[in-house]
Amino acid sequence: MEPRIVIVGCGISGITAAHRLIKAGFNHVRILEATSRSGGRIKTGSLGSTITEIGATYIHGPSEQNPLFCLARDYELLNSDALTPENQAADVEEHPPWVANWFSSSGQRLSAELINPAMEKFYDLVFNLPDVDGEYPYASFGQYVCSKVRQQVAEQDRDESTKKLWLCAINTLLKVQCCDNAAHSMDELDLDGFYTYKNLLGLDCTFPNGFEGLIKKLMAELPADIVTYNKPVRCVHWNNSESPVNTVLVECADGERIAADHVIVTLPLGYLKKHQSTFFSPPLPVHKLDSIHKLGFGTYNKIFVEFESPWWDADCEIIYLVWEDEDLSEQMSNIRQSWIRKLPVFTVQPPSERSSYVLCGWIAGEEAEYMETLPEQEVRRCITALIQKFTGNGAITSKRILCTRWFNDPWTCGSYVHLAIGCSEKDFENMMEPLPTKGKGSQVCKHVFIPCAVSNSLKFNMFMKSVCVSFICMWYFSLCKCCLPERRLIPASTPPCTERFSLGGEKLTESSLIIQPLHTNQDKRSKRFTSLVENKARCLI
């Protein structure tokens, strides 16, 4: 009898799992999606005539080693610049060579010559593992950087005002890192974990017509009726005595109960953190609950702002804002009054054919969550006042804005994962481990697989720091071709430095993780669905 497989969630992880299963010959696959759309945190919108990425924005490390890049290339979704060998060979770590404009809170334009030494010191610490014997003397990345930066700046033969400005500029860069990691403070990030990431070669690239185009291409290759939309899942009964042997019951919010032989749960960690006590029955094993608790999951939002005309340089790609009255890693004492200070940077959006002028502001942490509670008119007022203050030009006004609100999205409850203090690779392994259902000895089936902890975020020892994303981490699954009672769900996104085995013991090869197009007349597109994790911007969602 053909196994019944239910996938909870129609984001990039759920879609990819469905591709893998159908290609492997499993036809009884059903995706349950709580919302009215596919894509999850890959979501494209618009502000006027400008395309805006509400969710994942960049492909980080667009090179042959990046399966997401290869997929987008084969679907012909990228522009020609992203496809050049020079672009793919560029080694820029995580600090793209963007042309920057710097402004201070006193309304002054800061020169690159003045700021560059501070940037060099900061990124030297970001990209290089501390050289210490034994354990690090600092628990968090924030503590380490602040301590080292203060020491290095103090040793410089420069006047005190310049040194102070450098520290203020580095404080801005720390806020940017908070956005990259969806963290309230860099003091939340584990120092050891931060330096386990690996970046791929290549200059970050975007989708000219929107990241959601990738979702549309993938969905077009799946059966038309595979997804049931507006179908929230209330509870997964994974070891229920009322259910038949080797069956999982998926209880939906509308009361329907769907029996399945295998279930793949692809939910954001933020949702699990909020609903883990009720989403699984019986409750998850203690080690999984502990890992859900230890892994960090925070908020990063964007504020898109449109102007009648640009107030930045014609070649500018990014705008930094430096508060001259702040100390390193200083926390806001009153978020209601000072939330706007947490917005450290604007990126310049590619102009549309109608030459609209749009910036994208980044904001993370509790301030990003507070911003979601404000009416759009108030956010626009604060943004306008901020820009007028930093440019010294009171005539600058915005036409309209668009804010993302991921924290209050009931199905995500935030943006993406960060490596919080105390978490380890074991926590990711715990989340990858399938849940056993009842049975005897070797007949116990591994029915329920939960890749949700890292489906839109980081993973140790993987190809990237963040999906581009995606934000986005692509997980692949297949089932062993053996008798039904022994079927297993295989997580194919294991670290590249390790050998891969199915849960049944069979050794997996790279060729077993390659998914070919579902349509046989598309031979020119070989789609590589190997494991992929969000590169540090978590695709700068």
Backbone hydrogen bonds, N-H to C=O, Kabsch-Sander energy under -0.5 kcal/mol:
donor,donor_aa,acceptor,acceptor_aa,energy
5,I,3,P,-0.5
5,I,28,H,-2.9
6,V,262,H,-2.5
7,I,30,R,-3.0
8,V,6,V,-0.5
8,V,264,I,-3.1
9,G,7,I,-0.8
9,G,32,L,-2.8
12,I,39,G,-0.6
15,I,11,G,-2.6
16,T,12,I,-2.1
17,A,13,S,-2.3
18,A,14,G,-2.1
19,H,15,I,-2.2
20,R,16,T,-2.4
21,L,17,A,-2.3
22,I,18,A,-2.6
23,K,19,H,-2.5
24,A,20,R,-1.4
25,G,22,I,-1.4
26,F,21,L,-2.4
27,N,25,G,-0.7
29,V,27,N,-1.5
30,R,5,I,-2.3
31,I,226,I,-2.8
32,L,7,I,-2.8
33,E,31,I,-0.6
33,E,228,T,-2.5
39,G,10,C,-3.0
42,I,39,G,-2.0
43,K,41,R,-0.7
45,G,52,T,-3.9
47,L,50,T,-2.4
50,T,47,L,-1.9
52,T,45,G,-2.1
54,I,43,K,-1.6
54,I,52,T,-0.9
55,G,43,K,-1.8
56,A,41,R,-2.0
57,T,539,C,-2.7
58,Y,539,C,-1.0
59,I,205,C,-3.0
60,H,58,Y,-0.7
61,G,202,G,-0.5
63,S,61,G,-1.5
66,N,63,S,-2.1
70,C,66,N,-2.1
71,L,67,P,-2.2
72,A,68,L,-2.6
73,R,69,F,-2.7
74,D,70,C,-2.5
75,Y,71,L,-1.7
76,E,73,R,-1.6
77,L,72,A,-2.6
82,A,79,N,-0.6
83,L,79,N,-0.6
83,L,80,S,-0.9
84,T,81,D,-1.1
88,Q,84,T,-1.9
89,A,85,P,-1.5
90,A,86,E,-0.7
90,A,87,N,-0.6
92,V,90,A,-0.8
95,H,92,V,-2.0
98,W,96,P,-2.4
100,A,98,W,-0.6
101,N,318,I,-2.2
102,W,110,L,-0.7
103,F,320,Y,-2.3
104,S,108,Q,-2.5
105,S,322,V,-1.9
107,G,104,S,-1.9
110,L,102,W,-2.4
115,I,111,S,-1.7
116,N,112,A,-3.0
118,A,115,I,-1.0
119,M,115,I,-1.8
120,E,116,N,-2.7
121,K,117,P,-1.9
122,F,118,A,-2.2
123,Y,119,M,-2.8
124,D,120,E,-1.7
125,L,121,K,-1.3
126,V,122,F,-1.9
127,F,123,Y,-2.2
128,N,124,D,-0.8
129,L,127,F,-0.5
132,V,130,P,-1.2
141,F,189,L,-2.3
142,G,186,M,-2.0
144,Y,140,S,-1.8
145,V,141,F,-2.6
146,C,142,G,-2.4
147,S,143,Q,-2.0
148,K,144,Y,-2.4
149,V,145,V,-3.0
150,R,146,C,-2.1
151,Q,147,S,-1.7
152,Q,148,K,-2.7
153,V,149,V,-2.9
154,A,150,R,-2.0
155,E,151,Q,-1.1
156,Q,153,V,-1.4
158,R,156,Q,-1.7
163,K,159,D,-2.0
164,K,160,E,-2.4
165,L,161,S,-2.1
166,W,162,T,-2.4
167,L,163,K,-2.0
168,C,164,K,-2.0
169,A,165,L,-2.5
170,I,166,W,-2.5
171,N,167,L,-1.8
172,T,168,C,-1.5
173,L,169,A,-1.8
174,L,170,I,-2.1
175,K,171,N,-1.6
176,V,172,T,-1.8
177,Q,173,L,-2.0
178,C,174,L,-1.7
179,C,175,K,-1.6
180,D,176,V,-2.4
181,N,177,Q,-1.8
182,A,178,C,-0.7
182,A,179,C,-0.8
183,A,178,C,-2.3
188,E,185,S,-1.8
189,L,186,M,-0.9
190,D,419,L,-3.1
191,L,139,A,-2.0
194,F,190,D,-2.1
195,Y,191,L,-1.2
196,T,193,G,-1.7
197,Y,194,F,-0.8
202,G,90,A,-4.1
203,L,87,N,-1.5
205,C,59,I,-1.7
210,G,207,F,-2.1
213,G,210,G,-1.6
214,L,211,F,-1.9
215,I,211,F,-0.7
216,K,212,E,-2.1
217,K,213,G,-1.9
218,L,214,L,-2.3
219,M,215,I,-2.9
220,A,216,K,-1.7
221,E,217,K,-0.6
221,E,218,L,-1.2
222,L,219,M,-1.5
226,I,223,P,-1.7
228,T,31,I,-2.7
229,Y,227,V,-0.6
230,N,35,T,-3.0
231,K,33,E,-3.2
234,R,251,E,-2.5
235,C,251,E,-2.0
236,V,279,F,-3.1
237,H,235,C,-0.6
237,H,249,L,-3.2
238,W,236,V,-1.2
238,W,281,S,-1.3
239,N,281,S,-0.9
243,S,240,N,-1.0
247,T,244,P,-1.2
248,V,260,A,-3.3
249,L,237,H,-2.1
250,V,248,V,-0.6
250,V,258,I,-2.9
251,E,235,C,-3.1
251,E,249,L,-0.7
252,C,250,V,-0.6
252,C,256,E,-3.1
253,A,232,P,-2.7
255,G,252,C,-1.9
258,I,250,V,-2.6
258,I,256,E,-0.5
259,A,257,R,-0.5
260,A,248,V,-2.6
261,D,4,R,-2.4
262,H,4,R,-2.0
263,V,447,H,-2.2
264,I,6,V,-2.5
265,V,263,V,-0.5
265,V,449,F,-3.0
266,T,8,V,-2.5
266,T,264,I,-0.6
269,L,452,C,-0.5
271,Y,268,P,-0.5
272,L,268,P,-1.8
273,K,269,L,-3.0
274,K,270,G,-1.4
275,H,271,Y,-2.1
276,Q,272,L,-2.1
278,T,275,H,-1.6
279,F,275,H,-2.4
280,F,276,Q,-0.6
281,S,236,V,-2.3
288,K,285,P,-0.7
289,L,285,P,-2.1
290,D,286,V,-2.6
291,S,287,H,-1.5
292,I,288,K,-2.4
293,H,289,L,-1.9
294,K,290,D,-2.1
295,L,291,S,-2.4
296,G,418,H,-1.6
298,G,416,Y,-2.0
301,N,363,I,-3.0
303,I,361,G,-2.1
304,F,402,L,-3.2
305,V,359,L,-2.8
306,E,400,R,-2.7
307,F,357,Y,-3.0
308,E,397,T,-0.5
316,C,313,D,-1.2
317,E,99,V,-3.3
318,I,99,V,-1.7
319,I,346,F,-3.3
320,Y,101,N,-2.7
321,L,344,P,-2.4
322,V,103,F,-2.6
323,W,321,L,-0.6
324,E,322,V,-0.6
326,E,323,W,-0.9
330,E,327,D,-1.6
337,Q,334,N,-0.6
338,S,334,N,-2.1
339,W,335,I,-1.5
341,R,338,S,-1.7
342,K,339,W,-1.8
343,L,340,I,-1.5
345,V,362,W,-0.5
346,F,319,I,-2.4
347,T,360,C,-2.4
348,V,317,E,-2.3
349,Q,347,T,-0.5
349,Q,358,V,-2.4
355,S,352,S,-1.8
357,Y,307,F,-0.8
358,V,356,S,-0.6
359,L,305,V,-2.7
360,C,347,T,-2.5
361,G,303,I,-3.1
361,G,359,L,-0.5
362,W,345,V,-1.9
363,I,301,N,-1.9
365,G,299,T,-2.3
367,E,364,A,-0.6
369,E,365,G,-1.7
370,Y,366,E,-2.5
371,M,367,E,-2.3
372,E,368,A,-1.0
373,T,370,Y,-1.7
374,L,371,M,-1.4
378,E,375,P,-0.7
379,V,375,P,-1.9
380,R,376,E,-2.5
381,R,377,Q,-2.0
382,C,378,E,-2.3
383,I,379,V,-2.5
384,T,380,R,-2.5
385,A,381,R,-2.3
386,L,382,C,-2.2
387,I,383,I,-2.4
388,Q,384,T,-2.4
389,K,385,A,-2.0
390,F,386,L,-2.2
391,T,387,I,-2.2
392,G,388,Q,-1.5
393,N,388,Q,-0.5
394,G,392,G,-0.6
396,I,393,N,-1.1
399,K,306,E,-3.4
400,R,306,E,-0.8
402,L,304,F,-2.0
404,T,302,K,-2.3
409,D,406,W,-0.8
412,T,409,D,-1.5
413,C,409,D,-2.6
414,G,406,W,-1.8
415,S,298,G,-3.3
416,Y,298,G,-1.1
418,H,296,G,-1.9
420,A,418,H,-1.4
421,I,188,E,-1.7
423,C,420,A,-2.0
427,D,424,S,-1.2
428,F,424,S,-0.9
429,E,425,E,-2.1
430,N,426,K,-2.5
431,M,427,D,-1.5
432,M,428,F,-1.7
433,E,429,E,-1.3
435,L,448,V,-3.5
437,T,445,C,-2.1
441,G,439,G,-0.5
443,Q,440,K,-2.7
444,V,441,G,-1.5
446,K,487,R,-0.7
447,H,435,L,-0.9
447,H,445,C,-1.2
448,V,435,L,-1.1
449,F,263,V,-2.7
449,F,447,H,-0.6
450,I,431,M,-0.5
452,C,265,V,-0.7
454,V,451,P,-1.5
455,S,452,C,-0.7
457,S,454,V,-1.3
461,N,196,T,-0.7
462,M,459,K,-1.0
467,V,534,E,-2.4
469,V,467,V,-6.5
469,V,470,S,-2.9
469,V,471,F,-0.6
470,S,468,C,-3.5
470,S,471,F,-0.8
471,F,468,C,-0.7
471,F,469,V,-3.6
473,C,455,S,-1.1
473,C,471,F,-0.5
474,M,532,L,-1.5
475,W,473,C,-0.5
478,S,490,I,-0.6
480,C,488,R,-0.7
482,C,480,C,-1.9
486,E,483,C,-1.8
487,R,484,L,-2.0
489,L,446,K,-0.6
490,I,478,S,-2.0
490,I,488,R,-0.6
492,A,476,Y,-3.0
492,A,490,I,-0.8
494,T,492,A,-1.0
498,T,495,P,-1.9
500,R,508,L,-0.6
502,S,506,E,-3.2
505,G,502,S,-1.9
508,L,500,R,-3.0
512,S,509,T,-0.6
513,L,510,E,-1.4
514,I,511,S,-1.2
515,I,513,L,-0.5
515,I,527,K,-0.7
516,Q,514,I,-0.6
520,T,518,L,-0.6
522,Q,519,H,-1.6
525,R,522,Q,-1.7
526,S,524,K,-0.9
527,K,525,R,-0.8
528,R,526,S,-0.7
529,F,527,K,-0.9
532,L,474,M,-1.9
534,E,457,S,-1.3
535,N,465,K,-0.5
535,N,466,S,-9.9
538,R,535,N,-1.6
539,C,470,S,-0.6
539,C,535,N,-1.6
540,L,537,A,-0.7
541,I,537,A,-1.4
541,I,538,R,-0.9
